[in-house]
């Protein structure tokens, strides 16, 4: 996955404050869990 690489790039550039990067991490984990849920729903739907 490219997500850790992106985060590392942000950290290296130092463009984000600690608060901003934490917000970014929170958004990414929310999106990730939402994607997982959607994926599970799609997959289980196939086996109905």
LUMZADO-236277 format. One record per residue (C-alpha): x, y, z; residue number from 1; residue in three letters. Coordinates in steps of 0.02 Angstrom, whole numbers. Example, Ala and Ser with C-alpha at 12.3 -4.5 7.8 and 13.67 -1.06 7.14 Angstrom:
<rs>
       x       y       z  num  residu
     615    -225     390    1     ALA
     684     -53     357    2     SER
</rs>
This chain:
<rs>
       x       y       z  num  residu
       0       0       0    1     UNK
      58     176     -37    2     UNK
     -15     254     120    3     UNK
     138     232     234    4     UNK
     249     298      96    5     UNK
     140     454      79    6     UNK
     142     483     266    7     UNK
     330     462     270    8     UNK
     345     592     131    9     UNK
     238     714     231   10     UNK
     343     685     387   11     UNK
     507     705     292   12     UNK
     451     869     214   13     UNK
     392     932     383   14     UNK
     249    1025     302   15     UNK
     123     961     428   16     UNK
     112    1002     611   17     UNK
      85     859     733   18     UNK
     -99     901     746   19     UNK
    -124     900     558   20     UNK
     -37     734     535   21     UNK
    -142     658     674   22     UNK
    -299     721     587   23     UNK
    -236     647     425   24     UNK
    -203     480     509   25     UNK
    -377     483     584   26     UNK
    -456     515     414   27     UNK
    -354     378     332   28     UNK
    -401     249     463   29     UNK
    -585     299     448   30     UNK
    -578     281     260   31     UNK
    -487     116     278   32     UNK
    -616      43     398   33     UNK
    -757     107     286   34     UNK
    -675      26     134   35     UNK
    -655    -137     230   36     UNK
    -838    -134     278   37     UNK
    -893     -98     100   38     UNK
    -779    -236      36   39     UNK
    -850    -361     160   40     UNK
   -1027    -312     114   41     UNK
    -990    -333     -71   42     UNK
    -905    -500     -42   43     UNK
   -1042    -571      69   44     UNK
   -1171    -510     -56   45     UNK
   -1090    -618    -189   46     UNK
   -1123    -772     -83   47     UNK
   -1305    -735     -42   48     UNK
</rs>
